[in-house]
């Protein structure tokens, strides 16, 4: 059976494990209320999230030098504050806002699902977040990993093959004994090209109202498709 072959589960984090957009919107709205600042906070959260995606794509395509995600997020935040007429926000408040990425809430199924899967498999991150961000997030919201693997180790971003090859080296397992778990099909497709097993866990609310996250399709070729982490644990016999 498939789960008898798999030894480690490698999880994408942003969007798959944690609700980035919803968490940013929560913190931005609380900041605005606390400081008496009015803004279109849902739009701000959407643009901050899309800015992260765009900057990572720029690095991957060679249009921008590599920087850790913390730095990318801060530069996007500074730009957005100016564009939205909030350029007077002090540096201390900007640091606090950027630290919202350390408080991203797990989806409701995550903690129980991870607990079950960790009882049977090595459970690791394989994420674009830098080590400090991933460690801080794990500590803040109760994510328990056997190991944190970050794209920072190779100064590349997924879907660069170097990131997946780094995971193979660090885990000391053949690729087909590692299963990539993600809500993003491009991540899974790139992992599969390096020989990984794949599990697609869609997150319908990832991009908020009107968003268009990846959805299951009849031509998907992933090893598993699960409704959430509880369902994934069931399908993996955990």
N, C-alpha and C positions, 0 to 999 in steps of 0.2 A: 504494500500500500504506500501511497505518496508520503504520508506522515511518518512512516517507518524509515524512509530514506532521508528526510529533512532533519538536520541537527540544530540549525540556528534560524531564527526569524529576525530579519533586518527591517526595521520600521522607518519609513519616512515620518517626519514629525509634524512640520507645519501643514495644517489642513487635514492630515490623516489622523494624527493622535490628538492634536489640540485645535480648538476653534479660534483661529487667528482673527478673522474679521469680527466675530461677535465679541471677543475679548477686548480688542482694540476699541470698538465702539463703546463698550461699557466704561473703560478707563477714560476715554476722551470725553464722554458725556459727564462723568463724575468730575473731571477736571474743569470743564466749562461751568458746571453748576457751582463748584467750589470757588472759582475765580470770577464768577459773574460775567463770563464771556459767552457770547452767542455765536454759533456757527452751524453750518450744516454738517453735524458730526457724522451721520451715516456716509455722506459723500467723502468726508475727510478720511474715514476708516477705509473705504473702498480704494481711494487713491493712494493711501499709504501702503496698503497691501499690494496693489498693482505695481507700485513703484519698486517694491522689493522684488517682485517677479521680473520686472523689466531690467533692473540693475544686474540681477543674477544672469539674465540672458545676455546682457552687454559684456559681462566678464567672460562668459562661456564663448561668445563669438569673437573675443579679442578686441572689442571696441573700448574696453575699460580695463585698467589694471586690477588685479585681484585685491579685494579688501574683505575683511571679515564682515559677516552679516550685521553685527552690531554697528559698524561704521556705515554700512550702506543704509541701514534704517535711520541712523541719526542724520545723515545728509539729506535723505528724503524728507524727514520731519522738518528740518530747518527750512528747506525749500518750500514745503507746503505751508508752514506758518506764515512765511512772507507772502506767498500767493493768496492766502485767505485773509490777509489784513491783520494777522496776529504776530507780526514781527517783533512786537514789544515784549513778548513772553521771555522771561529771564532764563538764563542758562540753567539754574537749579531746577526750574520747572521743566525745562526741555530734557534734562537728564532723567527726571522722574517719569516723564511721558515715554521716553525711549525704553525705560525699564518695564514698560507695559509688556514687552516681549518676554520678560521673565515671569509674567503672571498669566500666561495664556491658559485658559481653562481646558482641561481634557473633555472630549465628548463623553456623554453620560455612560457609555458602555466600556470605556477604555480601562479604568482601573481594575474592574473585575475581570475583563477579558485578558489583560496583561498578566494578572495574578495567576489565572488558570494556565495560560500558555507558558509562563515562566516555570511552572511546575514540571513541564515536559521538555522544553526546548531552551537553548540559549537565546535570550531576548536582548537585542542590541538596537541602538539607533544606527541609521545610515542616512544622515541628514546634512543639509547645507549649512545649518546653524554652526557657528564656531563653538569650540569646546566650552568656553566660559558661559556662553548663552545656554547651551544644552544642559550643562551641569546645574546652572542656577535655576533653570526652568524645572528640571527634575526635582530638585530639592524643594522648590516653592510649592509645587502642586502635587507632589507625592508620586511621581513616576519612578518606578524601580527598574533599573536596567542592569543587566549583567556586565555590559560594557557600553561606553559611548564612543561611537565611530563618527567622525566628522569629516566633511569634505575639506576642512581646514588643513588636515594632515597632508594633503597633496596640493593645496592651494589651487583647486579647481572646483567647479560646481557641477552637480548632476545636471545634465545627463552625460557628462564627460566620462568615457570609459575608465579613466584613471581612478575615479572615485570607487567604482565597483571592484576594480582589481585590488585597490587598497584593502577593501573589506575581506576579500579572499585571503590576502596575505596576513592580515591581523587575526582573522579567525582560524587560520590554518586548516581550512576545510576546502574540499573541491567545490566549485561553484554550484553544482547540482545538489549539494547538501545544505545550501543556503536559500531561504525563501524571502524575496523582497516583498514587503507589504506596503501598499500605498493606495492613495485615493486618486492618483494621477497616472494616466495611461502612458505618458511619455517616459516617466520614471521606470515603470514596469517593463516597457518595451526595450529600454536601454539595458536594464538588468538582465533581461532574457537574452539579449545579444551577447552577454558575457557568460551565459550558461546558468544563470540563476533560475530557480523556480519562482513563480510569481503568484501573488494573491491580491486581487483587486477588491478594495473595500470602499465603495462610493460614499461620499459625504454630501448628500443633497443640499444641506444648508450652508456649505462651506463659503459660498460667495454671497449669501444673504438673498433678500427678495430680488427677483429679476436676474439673479446670477445664473450662469450656465456651467456648472461643474461637470466633470466627466461622469457619464452614466453607462451602465452596462449596455452592450449591443450584441446582436446575434453573431457578429463576426469576431468577437473577442476571442483571443487565444491564450488566455491566462490559465494557470493550473487550477486556481480556485477563484470564485467570486462569492463574497460573503456580504450579508446585510450590514454587519457591524462586527466588533471584536468578539462579542459573545457568540455570534454565529460562526465566526472564524475558528474560535476555540472548539466549538462543537464539531466542525468539519475536520479539524486536525486531531480529533480524539483526545483533546486536553481537558 
